[in-house]
Every structure is written in structure tokens, then in C-alpha cells.
């Protein structure tokens, strides 16, 4: 049973690292959307009025 313990820890560590990377990407995406929301709104409004 002790031979599986290091493998389980490595698997858990890998999942934690992926979760942290995913959280960082989500935070960066939300921040980018907040900063670019005005420009995106302007572009979509222009397209909407053109139709």
C-alpha cells in the first residue's frame, strides 16, 4: 500500500497545478474582458446599426 502513496501524491499535485493554471487563465480572461468591454460594445453597436 505504501508503494502507491507517492504516485497518488504526484497525481494530486498535478491536478492542483492544472487547477491553478486554469484559475489564472480565467482571471486573465475576465480582466481582459473588463478592460475591452467598451471597445467590444462599440464594435458590436456599429455592426448592429449597419445591419
WOJOTA-V709181 format. One record per backbone hydrogen bond with DSSP energy under -1.0 kcal/mol. NH is the residue of the N-H (numbers start at 1). CO is the residue of the C=O. Records with the same first field share a line. If there is no record, write none. Layout:
BEGIN
NH->CO  CO
END
This chain:
BEGIN
8->4
9->5
10->6
11->7
12->8
13->9
14->10
15->11
16->12
17->13
18->14
19->15
20->16
21->17
22->18
23->19
24->20
25->21
26->22
27->23
28->24
29->25
30->26
31->27
32->28
33->29
34->30
35->31
36->32
40->36
41->37
42->38
43->39
44->40
45->41
46->42
47->43
48->44
49->45
50->46
51->47
END
